[in-house]
Structure formats: C-alpha cells, structure tokens
C-alpha cells in the first residue's frame, strides 16, 4: 500500500494515478456508458474528488485533500470496422478528464494536465446491463483501436483491445448486482433551468487480497435524457490494510476517496479535440 508519508507529499491527482496502477490486475470497469446517443452529441460533468488519509502523526488523525474535476464524453464519428471477425457499426467515443485545483480561470492541473481517450467502440458493446447476452461481465469497454493524450504530450496509439474506466477515468465500477433505490427521481445537477427524470441505482463492489481491501460504494442516476445515460454519481472508495498473515477482522481503514459528479452541460455539436491519423 502507499505509505502515509508519500501521500502527504503528493497531490490527489498523483495518488489516484498510483492507486490505478495498484488496482489494474483486480478490476477494470465500463461504468460510465449505458447507451449510445446520436452522433455528434455529448455531455459535460463537473464535481469534486476528495481524498481522506488516516494519519497517526498529526493531531487531527486524518488529512483531507479536495480537487476539482471536469469530464466530457462525446460521440465524434461513425465507422464500420471489423471486430471479433465481423464488420459492424462502430462509434468514435472521446472521454476527457481534467483534475486539479479550482481557479478563477478554470482548473489548474499542474504538470499532468488533462487525460483524453479517443476510442473506436463496437456499438453493440455499449450496454446498460452488468452482463451481456452471453452472460459475460460488462467490465471493460472493448475497442477496435484508440488514441490517448496526457497533458501536453503527443497523441499516442493505444496498445490494448479495451479501455478500463476504473479508477483512472472514474471511480464508478460495473457493479455486479446493483439495486434500484428509486425508479424515478430528479437528481441534483449543475445544468441551469433543466431537470432529468432518472432511475436511482446503488451498487457495492469489494476487492480483497491478503493485505488489502477496497470497498466501492456507488450511487448513480441513470436516464436516457442525458447522452450516454448518467445524470449524477456519488462514489466512496474505502481502502483498508493489514498484515498479510493477520485475520480478516484486523483490516483497518487507511484512506477513502469520495467522488461527486453531475451534469453541467449537454453538447449538441460535439467535436473531437484529438488530431489523429
């Protein structure tokens, strides 16, 4: 696990990146995309991500760092392409995530900057259910090909056949057995003079190893009134640790990450930000 000393020296953004590397072998989830809207449309979100670290070396016993976050998801083109041996309709999906300190002119990201992913996704693979028609868990976003850019670096082709959303892009996970809290609810969003009728869902996902445990509790509001399906989400990821030989009841919390995001703007003429060949 990441030590308390390291966490006091690093920003929340770097912490999230390190935790992403830690959890790569345990889970990656689609989470964000529930359905495909019309091409050239999209959505922008705004919110915060808050990291609380348990610390024994300060009087308060814990330290909290809060960062602003913005995200956009856009459909930026259609193309027929071969996937799993079949030529089929695909969609170019572009996801941008910006995390940093809120300032008067926007979010100050520091050296890492924004993360942008542009991926060609088989339309049939964007589904709202935890599993597909064959019972296969909907845990990654399959792609034909894709590109990414971090900060001011050059656009790079992605050397993978899937995009993992959790935890680098979003703390949301594809919960195996989500429950319906309310079939119809109006979640709070940041869109002026607009409201959305949504289904309030709740899910829990636990990842555990001999010396660490991560519990992801998510509330999310799903609606077809918002491109791609999400009006709001609230996620708390609690991480615990213990000696690998100790009993499971010895797990102690070392940190939690709370994310709150909601719709800020609906995009009706979405364009790509990445220039690719």
C-alpha positions in Angstrom: 0.0 0.0 0.0 1.0 3.6 -0.4 2.6 5.0 2.8 1.2 7.9 4.7 4.4 9.8 4.2 4.2 9.5 0.4 0.5 10.5 0.4 1.3 13.7 2.4 3.7 14.7 -0.3 1.7 14.0 -3.4 -1.3 15.7 -4.8 -4.7 13.9 -5.0 -4.2 13.5 -8.8 -0.9 11.6 -8.3 -2.5 9.5 -5.6 -5.3 8.4 -7.9 -2.8 7.5 -10.6 -0.8 5.4 -8.2 -3.9 3.6 -7.0 -4.9 3.0 -10.6 -1.7 1.1 -11.1 -2.2 -0.8 -7.8 -5.7 -2.0 -8.9 -5.1 -2.8 -12.5 -4.9 -6.5 -12.0 -8.0 -6.6 -9.7 -10.7 -4.8 -11.7 -11.4 -2.5 -14.6 -15.0 -1.5 -15.3 -17.0 0.2 -18.0 -19.3 2.0 -15.6 -19.8 5.3 -17.5 -21.6 4.3 -20.7 -25.1 3.0 -20.5 -26.3 3.7 -24.1 -25.2 5.4 -27.3 -26.8 8.8 -28.1 -26.9 10.4 -31.6 -23.6 11.0 -33.1 -22.1 14.5 -32.6 -23.7 14.8 -29.2 -22.2 14.6 -25.8 -22.2 15.6 -22.1 -20.0 17.6 -19.7 -19.8 16.9 -16.0 -18.4 18.8 -13.0 -17.7 17.9 -9.5 -15.0 17.1 -6.9 -12.8 14.2 -5.8 -11.8 14.2 -2.1 -9.1 12.0 -0.6 -9.0 11.5 3.2 -5.9 9.8 4.5 -5.8 8.3 8.0 -2.6 9.6 9.8 -1.2 8.9 13.2 1.4 11.5 13.0 -0.9 14.5 13.3 -3.3 15.6 16.0 -6.4 15.5 13.8 -5.8 11.9 12.9 -6.5 12.4 9.2 -5.8 14.7 6.3 -8.2 15.6 3.5 -7.3 16.9 0.1 -10.0 18.1 -2.3 -9.6 18.6 -6.0 -12.0 19.8 -8.7 -12.8 17.5 -11.6 -14.4 18.0 -15.0 -15.2 15.3 -17.5 -16.7 15.2 -21.0 -18.0 12.2 -23.0 -18.6 12.7 -26.7 -19.6 10.8 -29.8 -17.4 12.2 -32.5 -17.9 9.9 -35.6 -19.2 6.7 -37.0 -17.3 4.0 -38.9 -17.8 0.4 -39.9 -14.9 -1.8 -38.7 -14.1 -5.4 -38.1 -14.5 -6.7 -34.5 -14.3 -10.3 -33.5 -14.3 -11.3 -37.2 -17.4 -9.3 -38.1 -17.6 -5.9 -39.8 -20.1 -3.9 -37.8 -21.1 -0.4 -36.9 -18.7 1.3 -34.5 -18.6 4.7 -32.8 -15.7 7.0 -32.0 -16.1 7.9 -28.3 -13.9 10.6 -26.8 -13.5 10.9 -23.0 -11.7 13.8 -21.4 -10.9 14.1 -17.7 -9.4 17.2 -16.0 -8.4 17.1 -12.3 -6.7 19.8 -10.3 -7.1 22.9 -8.2 -10.1 25.1 -9.0 -9.1 28.6 -10.0 -10.7 31.8 -11.4 -9.9 30.8 -15.0 -10.7 27.1 -14.6 -8.9 24.0 -13.2 -5.1 24.3 -12.7 -3.9 20.8 -13.4 -0.2 21.1 -12.9 2.2 19.0 -15.0 -0.1 16.1 -15.5 -2.8 18.1 -17.3 -5.9 16.6 -18.9 -6.3 13.0 -20.0 -8.1 12.4 -23.3 -9.0 9.0 -24.7 -10.5 8.6 -28.2 -11.6 5.0 -28.9 -13.5 3.2 -31.7 -16.1 1.1 -29.9 -18.5 -1.5 -31.5 -21.9 -0.1 -31.0 -23.3 -3.5 -29.8 -20.9 -3.5 -26.9 -22.3 -0.4 -25.2 -24.9 -1.9 -22.9 -26.6 -0.9 -19.6 -26.6 -4.4 -18.0 -24.0 -5.9 -15.7 -23.6 -8.8 -18.2 -24.1 -9.2 -21.9 -26.5 -11.6 -23.7 -23.9 -14.4 -23.3 -23.5 -13.8 -19.5 -20.1 -12.2 -19.9 -19.5 -9.5 -17.3 -19.6 -6.0 -18.7 -16.3 -5.0 -17.0 -14.4 -3.2 -19.8 -15.2 -1.1 -22.9 -14.0 -3.2 -25.9 -12.3 -1.1 -28.6 -11.2 -1.7 -32.2 -8.4 0.9 -31.8 -7.8 4.1 -30.0 -5.6 7.0 -29.1 -4.8 8.9 -25.9 -3.0 12.0 -24.8 -1.9 13.0 -21.3 -1.1 16.7 -20.6 1.0 18.3 -23.3 2.4 15.0 -24.7 1.8 13.9 -28.2 -1.1 11.7 -29.2 -0.2 8.1 -28.8 -2.0 5.0 -30.2 -3.4 2.7 -27.5 -1.8 -0.8 -27.4 -4.8 -2.6 -25.9 -8.2 -4.0 -27.0 -10.2 -2.5 -24.2 -10.5 0.7 -22.2 -10.6 0.4 -18.4 -12.6 3.2 -16.8 -11.9 2.4 -13.2 -10.1 4.1 -11.5 -8.1 6.5 -13.7 -11.2 7.9 -15.6 -13.9 7.4 -13.0 -14.4 5.8 -9.6 -17.6 4.2 -10.9 -17.5 0.4 -11.4 -19.7 -2.0 -13.2 -21.5 -3.3 -10.1 -22.4 -7.0 -10.5 -25.8 -6.7 -8.7 -26.9 -3.1 -8.5 -30.2 -2.4 -6.7 -32.9 0.1 -7.7 -33.2 2.7 -4.9 -36.0 4.6 -6.8 -37.5 4.0 -10.2 -38.0 7.7 -10.7 -36.0 10.5 -9.1 -34.8 14.0 -10.1 -31.1 14.2 -9.1 -29.4 17.5 -8.4 -27.2 18.6 -11.3 -25.4 21.8 -12.4 -27.5 22.3 -15.5 -29.4 25.6 -15.3 -33.2 25.5 -15.9 -33.2 21.8 -16.7 -34.1 18.7 -14.7 -33.8 15.0 -15.5 -36.1 12.0 -14.6 -33.7 9.3 -13.7 -33.5 5.8 -12.1 -31.5 5.9 -8.8 -29.2 2.9 -8.6 -26.9 1.7 -5.9 -24.0 -0.8 -6.1 -21.2 -2.2 -3.9 -18.0 -3.9 -5.1 -15.3 -5.3 -2.9 -11.7 -6.2 -4.0 -9.6 -8.0 -1.4 -6.1 -9.5 -1.1 -4.3 -10.9 1.9 -3.0 -7.5 3.0 -5.5 -5.0 1.5 -9.2 -4.5 0.9 -11.1 -1.9 -1.2 -14.8 -1.3 -0.9 -16.5 0.7 -3.6 -20.0 2.1 -2.7 -21.7 3.9 -5.6 -25.0 5.8 -6.1 -25.8 6.7 -9.7 -28.7 8.2 -11.6 -29.4 6.7 -15.0 -31.5 8.3 -17.6 -31.9 8.4 -21.4 -32.4 12.2 -21.1 -28.7 12.6 -20.8 -26.3 11.4 -23.6 -24.6 8.1 -22.6 -27.0 7.8 -19.6 -25.7 9.3 -16.4 -27.1 12.4 -14.8 -25.1 12.2 -11.5 -23.0 9.8 -9.5 -21.6 9.7 -5.9 -18.9 7.1 -5.1 -17.0 6.4 -1.9 -14.0 4.0 -2.2 -12.7 2.9 1.2 -9.3 1.2 1.4 -8.1 -0.9 4.3 -4.9 -2.8 5.1 -3.4 -5.3 7.5 -0.5 -7.7 7.8 -0.9 -10.5 5.2 -0.9 -13.1 7.9 -3.4 -11.4 10.2 -7.1 -12.3 10.4 -9.6 -10.5 8.2 -11.1 -8.7 11.2 -7.8 -6.9 11.6 -8.4 -4.7 8.5 -8.1 -1.0 9.3 -9.1 1.9 7.2 -6.1 3.8 5.7 -8.0 6.1 3.3 -11.1 6.9 1.4 -11.8 8.6 -1.9 -15.1 10.4 -2.4 -16.2 11.5 -5.8 -19.3 13.5 -6.7 -20.1 14.4 -10.3 -23.1 15.8 -12.1 -24.2 17.0 -15.5 -23.1 20.6 -16.3 -23.9 20.8 -20.0 -25.5 18.8 -22.8 -23.5 19.1 -26.1 -25.4 19.2 -29.3 -22.5 19.7 -31.7 -19.6 17.7 -30.2 -16.2 17.8 -31.9 -13.1 15.8 -31.3 -10.1 17.5 -29.5 -7.6 14.9 -30.7 -6.0 15.2 -34.1 -5.2 11.6 -35.2 -4.2 10.0 -38.5 
